[in-house]
């Protein structure tokens, strides 16, 4: 169970990006964070594994506060949190298999990691994961030669290699065509159910969130305006989530 | 509308602009030539005569072939020094570039320190490096090696830093998110991403350093540069010409090889 309580973050003094953000995400469910662009979706997601340092609050993963972790502890916590990105963020010149094996870096000594000393069991597991996402034939291909949808599936395999409790997905389908989108989202939903993972996903496509998410967190200008099951999302609540800032304020910032 | 131009007006204005620029360039040339008392016409008539003299004297003859073994020995040494100094400087540059590039710098001030250091080393031309090092290390191959090393170090540190900074920093975020250490991020993420570009730079610098090694040799009295200077000053122009010819052949071979290597690893 992921519990975020009272998270604050501001990048500069004028504007607070997150205002006391609180929500929960349960294992076995797809939790989608939705909201207009610039609402703070990415900031929330990247605070959860502390890629962005927030200002105040609590982030409890199974009752451990990630924000209080010392560097070595943080590394261990991160090792069990997978993450996939809009731009996939794979190491292009390396093969799909090598990229999946990177999922083990958090569990390895620095030296074993830089020398690429992976056990046979780890290599077999990586290959199995690639087969599971339908890329068994591409294991030894360079990642920058794969299509976007294929790269995103390598990203998922890398996340699974971490034996994660949770997978964070930062706009995972924003650069994908409809067919790849369905493939990737189907895999993520299936993973949540079969492995009882927490799937926390940032989306700007409302239809996808409504089709795939069990739990919805709606955010507008850094404030949570809705949290609840997908079914209970009424048109009025959607309007509150996607409400535009008054024009006067926009022009004052521009 | 005041800024609406008809196509005719636009092209007329463009022609006037180009004419003015051309006139200004001719004016600058004429002014600088007048200031140094350079007579364009005399120069033009004298250049062919000079070239003919050059060809008559510098064309290698059968006699110059007797110098071939001495020349190829020194050429070989010079090539080795160029390669050794480039690779050595490349290793140091990589280390400094990782410390100095924004996405991988351990602390922000490293970026400034490394950049400043690289600039300081680079603004001293290779000729000056040779002269300075000659005092401390005397007339030896090592002096030539060091002169090339420092020049390459400044140049490659800058090039490598910029290559690393071109990298999408989010790729490193992905590795940090996995739980990788700083060193693992560098070795598993940064190095594979930049390896081909870095190799291209190294190959380019080897070519460059072979040419510079000739000049450094003249100044430090070592390698092929020394031999060239020696033949030249003892009026054996044909032998000196043979050296120039062999250097040209070597540089072209080197260029062709490195183009092939670059294609193979791309």
Interface residues (C-beta under 8 A of the other chain):
Chain A: X46 X49 X51 X75 X76 X77 X78 X79 X81 X83 X85 X87 X89 X90 X91 X92 X93 X94 X102 X103 X105 X106 X107 X108 X110 X113 X114 X116 X158 X162 X168
Chain B: X168 X170 X171 X173 X174 X175 X176 X177 X178 X179 X180 X181 X183 X184 X186 X187 X188 X189 X192 X193 X195 X196
